[in-house]
Each structure stands twice: as C-alpha cells, then as structure tokens.
Amino acid sequence: MDPVPRIVKIGFHMYGFGSLILGLLTAVYTFQAAGCEESTTELYYWCLISSYLALICTGYFFLIIPFWLLNTVKPSSVLDWRKRAGLCYEPVACCSCIWHI
C-alpha cells in the first residue's frame, strides 16, 4: 500500500478541524436561539439535529485521541496485525465480522 502524501494529510486535518469548529459554533448558536423555534421551525430543528450530531462527533473524537496519542508515541501499540498484539487486537480478533468493513 502506498503512503498517503503529506499534503493530503494536512488538507484532511485542516478540513476536520474546520468542521469541528463549525459544528461547535452551530451548537452554541442553536442552543442560544430557542426563540427561533416559533418563527423558523424547520430551520431550527435542522440546526438542532446538526448540533447534536456535531457534539456526538466531537465526543467520539475526544474518545479516540488517547489511542491516537498512544500509537504516535509508541507505534503499533494499539493494533499490530503482523505480531498479533496490541491494545485493540483482542476485540478485533474476537469480533472480526464487525471490523472487516
């Protein structure tokens, strides 16, 4: 497998960070705009659902950060298929039907 070019990684991370900021701003503004529920109902509920999804994604991001940092500091410590070792090897090996996607 070819490595991903550095510019693609940088672009991907910039897009992700921008999406994180935009989602958090949407959540803040939506939760402060409870009065808009009466005047623009559909738009308010659209923003409310988007805010909840952004907060769920942010929570998932903060859940994954420790694993990413651990794998950065100590490579192949989270999951190493070749050595059949790592912190996440057992769950992946036991439930391979879930992880094959």
N, C-alpha and C positions, 0 to 999 in steps of 0.2 A: 504494500500500500504506500502511495506517495505521501510525503508530509504536506500539510496544508501550508501554503505560503504565508509569510508573516503579515503581509498587507491584508489578507483575508481575515486572519485572526484579529488584527487591530480593528478592522471595519466591523466585524461581528461583535466585538466587545463594546465598541462605541454605540452601535445600534442597540444592544442590550441595555447599556447604561442609560441611553436616552429614553428607551421605553420604560425603564424603571422610574425615572424622574417624571415622565409624562403620566404614568399610571398613578404615582403618589400624589401629584398635583391634581389630577382628576378626582381622586378620592377626597382630598382636602376640600376642594371647591364644591364637590357634590354634597358632602356631609354638612357644609355650611349653608347650603341653598335649599333648605326644607320648604321655604315658601314657594319655590318653583313647581312644587308638586301639583298645585292647583292650576297654574297658568299654562305650563307646558308639560303635561303629564307624561307623554311618550318619551320626550327627550330626557326628562328627569329620571324615569325608570331605566332608560338606556344607559345613562351615566352612572346610575346606582349599580347596575349589574356590572358595568365595566370597572367600577371602583372595587367591587367585591372580587372580581377576577384578578385585578391588579394586586390586591392585597394578598390573595391566595398565592399568586406567583412570587410575590416578594417574600412571603413566609417560606415557600419552597426553596427560594434562592438562599435564604439565611440558614436553612436546614442543610443545604449541600455545601456551603462554604467550608465547614470544618474538614470534610472529606477531601475537597479540592486542595486546601492548605496542607493537609497531611500528605497527600500524594505529590505535592510540589516539593515539600521539604524532604520526604523520604519516598523516592519513586518506586512504583509497583507495590506499595504497602497496602493500598486499598483493594486492588484486584490485579492479580498476575495470573493470566491463563496458562502461561508456559510452565511455571513452577507449581501451579495449582495451590496457590497460597494467597493470603491477603485477608483483610478485614471483611470484605464483602464476598469472598469466594464461596463460603458455605451456603448463604441464601441463594446465590446464583446457581450453584450446582444442584441444590435440592429442588428448586422450582424452575428448571430450565424451560418449561413450557411458557412461562411468563416472560422470560428475558430474551427469547430468541428474536424478538421483533427488532 
